Amino acid sequence: MGNSISRRTLLKRGALLAGGFSIAGGLLEKAQGSPIIASPAHTGAAGSSLAHSFPEVWSERNIPMDPLVPMKARLSANENPFGPSDKAKKAIMDALPTSYQYPFMSLGDLVQKISDFEKVKKENILLASGSSPLLMAAGIYYGKSGSNIITGDPSYPDLPSRAEKVGAKWVKVPLTADYKLDLDAMEKAIDANTGLVYICNPNNPTATVLDKDRLKSFCERVSKRVTIFIDEAYIDYLDDPQGTTMIPLVNAGANIIVARTFSKLYGFAGLRIGYVVTQPETIQKLTMYTEATWSISATTLHAAIASYQDREFLDAALKKTIASKNYLYEVLKKEGYSYVPSCANFVIFPIKMEGRRFVEEMMKRGVSIRNWQFNNQDWCRVSIGRMDEMEAFAAAFREIS
Ligand SMILES: Cc1ncc(COP(=O)(O)O)c(C=O)c1O
């Protein structure tokens, strides 16, 4: 539908959306992809309005949006628009007739698959509906006694901000000059009151990755003093995820929690499944604060089992992501912008406009991105989308750059 969408249809949709807000209230704030307006399922791009697709931007960040602007590119949530795989979709359809049953067996099947591939025991794995519930549980458990949580700055805020809500102190350690987590400074920041060190690798929003050996020795040494949470949400975008993950340290008994998600390269952000690999006693602690396993739907479980380590799909999605990313690099270079070389499915670059205005101007042109501010500089974080989305980004960006 895109630009050809009629004004009447859009007005009708706008009215429906407004109605949805009055009825659904706060629920809609969380409902990214809410079914209030029907839109084609495969991408959420054509046929849906910006306001429909980004209620969180509208409501939480208070950015005025014109519900009549058709959405051209959704580049604000680091999703994989090339997923989920056909195998995953088929598995969902096949699982529907029996989805009146609790999926006891399928939970075991997925845990077994992960256990075989990662060479860890089944009792080291805790599944949940995405990695977020596990990040939240860790934030609550390790923050609740008023301890401090150490993170990079900037880094993914969900765990420490949840910890803050239960009384923790969030200690933010600036990144190094090359926008990586500063492991030395993070280690120095640890004190007797530290509850958890949060390492996001690759880091969101900078898409930088730590040297594997340095991170390994950091974890071996520091985990003797304090629990380390390593968030590997974007590890599947690296050349050698198996050589980079800290999961083997769990086998060696280290006091670490490694989080993984199907939301990124697997394309499951809306299906919701993730897990942690950690010590069984840590699993006990986390399950006090989350539904974890019991919040996963049978259909999603079957999809995850069908597509776990499906190299054909993952490699194809990676290839398309890299092509879109290289295109973006060229656009930025041509417009005279620098960027931080990315090891994930998003790129951050310094902008020459106030961040919030930049988001608004892009939004007016049907492109959603995120802004950040650090090092006294405004930044744009753009997720890597399909080529047509990157072209829409380029066209909008050229107009305002
Ligand atoms: C670093 C990081 N960790 C965790 C998550 C949460 O992902 P999910 O709950 O979809 O698994 C995200 C989402 O963007 C992320 O960027």
Ligand as a Chemical Component Dictionary entry (heavy atoms), coordinates in Angstrom:
data_LIG
# 
_chem_comp.id                   LIG 
_chem_comp.type                 NON-POLYMER 
_chem_comp.pdbx_formal_charge   0 
_chem_comp.three_letter_code    LIG 
# 
loop_
_chem_comp_atom.comp_id 
_chem_comp_atom.atom_id 
_chem_comp_atom.alt_atom_id 
_chem_comp_atom.type_symbol 
_chem_comp_atom.charge 
_chem_comp_atom.model_Cartn_x 
_chem_comp_atom.model_Cartn_y 
_chem_comp_atom.model_Cartn_z 
_chem_comp_atom.pdbx_ordinal 
LIG C1 C1 C 0 20.878 -6.038  24.532 1  
LIG C2 C2 C 0 19.476 -6.516  24.603 2  
LIG N1 N1 N 0 19.157 -7.434  25.512 3  
LIG C3 C3 C 0 17.915 -7.914  25.631 4  
LIG C4 C4 C 0 16.909 -7.448  24.809 5  
LIG C5 C5 C 0 15.514 -7.976  25.034 6  
LIG O1 O1 O 0 15.164 -8.813  24.031 7  
LIG P1 P1 P 0 13.978 -9.886  24.142 8  
LIG O2 O2 O 0 13.212 -9.666  25.386 9  
LIG O3 O3 O 0 13.152 -9.639  22.936 10 
LIG O4 O4 O 0 14.656 -11.218 24.133 11 
LIG C6 C6 C 0 17.188 -6.492  23.832 12 
LIG C7 C7 C 0 16.125 -5.989  22.957 13 
LIG O5 O5 O 0 16.296 -5.174  22.095 14 
LIG C8 C8 C 0 18.513 -6.013  23.724 15 
LIG O6 O6 O 0 18.856 -5.074  22.841 16 
# 
loop_
_chem_comp_bond.comp_id 
_chem_comp_bond.atom_id_1 
_chem_comp_bond.atom_id_2 
_chem_comp_bond.value_order 
_chem_comp_bond.pdbx_ordinal 
LIG C1 C2 SING 1  
LIG C2 N1 SING 2  
LIG C2 C8 DOUB 3  
LIG N1 C3 DOUB 4  
LIG C3 C4 SING 5  
LIG C4 C5 SING 6  
LIG C4 C6 DOUB 7  
LIG C5 O1 SING 8  
LIG O1 P1 SING 9  
LIG P1 O2 DOUB 10 
LIG P1 O3 SING 11 
LIG P1 O4 SING 12 
LIG C6 C7 SING 13 
LIG C6 C8 SING 14 
LIG C7 O5 DOUB 15 
LIG C8 O6 SING 16 
# 
